[in-house]
Amino acid sequence: MKAITVRDRAAGVGGLAMTDMPYPHAAENDVIVRVHAAGFTPGELDWPATWTDRAGRDRTPSIPGHELSGTVVELGYGTTGLTVGQRVFGLTDWARDGSLAEYTAVEARNLAPLAADIDHTVAAALPISGLTASQALFDHGRLATGQTVLVHGAAGGVGSMAVQLAREVGARVIATGRADDRDVAVGLGAQAFVDLAVDDLREVGEVDVVLDVMGGDVLERSTDLVRPGGTLVSIAAPPKVQPKHGRAVFFVVEPDRVRLSDLAERVRSRRLNPVVGAVRPLCEAPSAFARDRRTPGKTIIQVTEPSGRACPS
């Protein structure tokens, strides 16, 4: 099968290449999915699990990408709850080969059924961004109706989901980003926008929840914005300083079939609109990694073309 692989950590994005890889093996409770569309996280080439398995052994060449939408083509021993031919979407394991391939092996519990009226490119934009936003706001941030949330990177994959989910529960949303992100953020429901390159973040005032996707200076400056009893939630880095009268949380998204199904139902009912920034064929995945940070929304790799080819020749 065709897949995007990486072998040399020092090479970074420049080490990504499309190669021939063996068809994956379905372990117990796995399914093999024919991948139609896949998502990736630009920083995943820096994750230890990209390079080693859970025992610390080298696993290169490894296949990146951990979001997918596709069709089940094979069931592993003991697998229940899914059937061959079923449309599914979800997450691959961090320490196993991922979704930038024609086929991938996934634990069945990490996948949810996908309705026929949701396009694969839309579904592939949901798993990491949707689950991260939901878990950050409600599990860790405990956001409630009438509260105020500051969403950094509001035009990106996670941020755009967070703006919509927060607005649906009746929270006030202050969005941040670059100047050209303003229209996207406001269009998704943000009531205020802060240009991080120009505006003074301190003018936001105190908020109940901060969702940080950037880390660094933005994360540090956000600490003082958390009102008493509030929460700063970061997916970029563990906060170095706790808010004076609140708390700070760093977490990694967890698979959740029930919540994936809920996100898909929100898409079907038009209460959630994943922002797909660009759709690229599999052979363009290496260059998509390099330019993803400049693209609003989520970049999606269309692995299986309508013609059935993995990439145009």
N, C-alpha and C positions, 0 to 999 in steps of 0.2 A: 504494500500500500504506500501511497505518497503521504509524507508528513513533514512538518517543519521541525528540525532538530537543532540542538546546540551542544557543543562538545567542550568548548574552551571558555571557562568563566572569565578569563582576562580579556577575551575578545568582545564581550558584551553583545550588544545588538548586532555588531558586525560578524559575529559568529553564527548567526541564524542562517539556516539554509534548508532548501527543500531536498529531501532525500528519499530513498526507498527504505522502508522499515518492515519488519515481519508483522504479519497479522497478529493482533493481541490475543492473549490467552484469557479465558473466562474462569476465574477462580470461584470458589464457593460463594454463593450469594451475589455474584456479579451478573451483569448483562454486557453484551457487546452491542454498542450503538454505532450505527452508520451515521456519521456526523454530517448534518446539513449546514449548520452555522455554528460558529464558535466565537467566544469572547476571550480577551486576555487582559492582564494587568501589566502596564509598562514596567513596574518595578519588580516583577517576579523573577527576573534574571539575577536579582540580588538575594533572593530567598535561599536559605540553605537547602530546603527540600527540593529545589530545582536540580541540585547537583548530587545529593546523597539520599539514600532511602532511610527508613526509620531506624535502622541499625547503624547508620553512619557510613555505609558502604557507597562507593562511587557508583552512580547509575547512568552515567553518560554513555552514549548520546541520549539525552532526554528530550521529551516532547513537551513544550510549554502549552499554556492555555488551560483554563480550568472551568470555563463555562461552555455549555453546549446545548444544542437542540437538534434532535434527529429521530431516528427510528430504530427500535430494538430489532436486532437480527439474530441474536443467540442468547440463550439463558445458561448461566453457570449451574453447577450442581447445587441443588437445594434452593434455588432462587424462586421466590413466590411474589405475587402482587403485580407483576408485569408480564406481558405476553409478547411473543414474536410478532412483529408488524406494528406494534403500538408506537404512537408518537410520544416522545418524552422530552423533558428538558431538566437541567440541573447542574450539579457540580461534580467534577472529578476530584479525587484525592490529591492533596498537595504533594505527596511524596511518590506519586505514580505518574506514568506518562499521561499527558493531558489531551486536550481537545483539538489541537491544531494538526489533525490527521484525519484520514478518510474513515478510520474506525478507531474506537477506543473502548477499553474495559472500565466499567464503573460499578461501584457498589449500588445495588438496586435501591437501597434506602436513601441514596443521595439524589434520586430522580423523582419527578412527579409527572403524571400523565399530562399531555398537552392537547387541548381541544383543536379540532380541525380548522377552526376559523382564526387561529392565531398563527401568523407567519413565523417560520423558523428564525428569520433574522431578528424579529422582535423578541421572541422567546429567549434567544441567546443573550440578549441585553439585560435580562431580568435577574439571573441567579445571584451573582456577587453583589451587584449594585443594589438590587431590591432587598435582598436579605440583610446586607450591611446597613442600609438606611433604616430598615424596620427594627433590627436588633439594637442599633445605636440609639434611636429615638425613644423606643418604648421599653425595651428590656433593660438597657443601661441608663438612659437619660430620664426615664419615667415621665416623658412629656405628656401633658394633659391639656384638655380644653381650656382656652383662655390664657395659657402661658405663652412666653416669647422664646423663640429658638433662633440662634444665629447659625446659619449654614454656610460654611466656607466652601468655595469651589462649587457654587450652586448650579453652574451650567455643565458640570461634568457628570459622569455616570452615576456615582453615589449621590452627589449633591442634588441633581435634578429629581431623583427619586424622593429624597428627603423633603424637598420643598413641597412636593405634591402630597406626600403622606401626612406631613405636619399640617398642611392647610385643611386636609379632609377631616382631621380631628378637631378643628377649630382653634389651632394655635396661630399666633402672629409670627410671621417669618421674615427675618432680615437676612438677605442673601449677600454674599461677597464674591468677588472675582475680578476679572479685567473689564475694562470699559465696554468691550464688544460682547461681554456676557450679559449685560444688563437686560436687553430685550428678551433673551431666553428665560432668565430668572423671573422677571416680572410676568412674562407670559404664562409661566407655570404656576403663578400665584403668590410670589413674594410681594410683600407690601412695601419693602424698602430695599435699597441696594447700596452696597459700599464698594467703591472702586479701591482695591487694596494698593494700587500704585499711586493714588492721589489723595484719597480721603483719610482722615484720622480715625482709626478704629475705635479710639476711646469715646468718640462722639456717639457710638451705639448705645452707651449706657449699660446698665445691668440687664442680664437676660437669665432665664431659667435653665436653658440648655445651650451649650455650644457643641456643634458637630464639626470636628476638625479633620480634614483630609490632606492637609499640607505639611504639618509638622514645622520644625524650625522656628523662625521668628514669629510667624503667625500664631503658632501654638502657644509660644511664651506670652505674647501680647494678649492672648485671649483669656488667660488665667484671671486677670483682674476684672473681667466682665461678668463673671459668674456671681449672681446674687446669693445671699445666704440661703442655704438649703438646695442650691442648684448644682448642676453637673456639667463638667467638661468631658466630652467623649472624643477620643482620638483613635483613628485607625492608621495614623501615619507613624507615630512613635509614642513610647511611654512618656507622659508629661513629667518634666523634671521638678516642677513645683506644684503643690496642691493649692487650689483656690482657698482663700483665707477662711471662708465660712461655708465652703461647699466641698465637693469631691471631684476627683479626676479619675477617668477610667480609660485604659487602653485595651482593645480586644481584637481578636481575629474572628471573622465571620464563621458561623457554623452551619452545616447543612441542616435543612428543616423542610421535610416534604410537605407538611401541613401548611406552613407559611408560603412555600412556593406555589401551592395550589391556590391559596388566597390571593397572592399577587397576580396569578394568571386570571383569576376571576375578576379582579379589578380592571385588568386590561380589557377583558371581554365586555365589561359594563362601561368602559370608557371613563372610569374614575382614575386610571393611571395610564400615563402615556410615556413609555420608555423613549428617551431621546437617543435615536440612533444617528451618530454623527457622520459615519461613513461606512460603506460596505465594500470590502476588498476581496478579491479572489485569494485562494490559499498561497499562490506563488508570490503575492505581494505582502504577505504577513511580515517579513523582516523589515520592509520599509514602513509598514503601518506601525510597528513598534516605535520606530524612530520619530514619527511625526504625530503620534497619538496625543501627546500633551497639548498640541496646538489645535486639536479638533474638539469642538463642543460635543457633549454627549458621549456615547459609547461607540467605539470603532468595532465593527463586527466583521469577521472573516467568513465569507460564504464558501464553505469547503466543497460542497457538492453543487455544481452548476446545474441549471435546468436541463442541460444536455446530458448530464450524468458524469461529465468530466470534472476532475478535481480542480483544474485550472485551465484557462484558455491556452491553447498552444500558440 
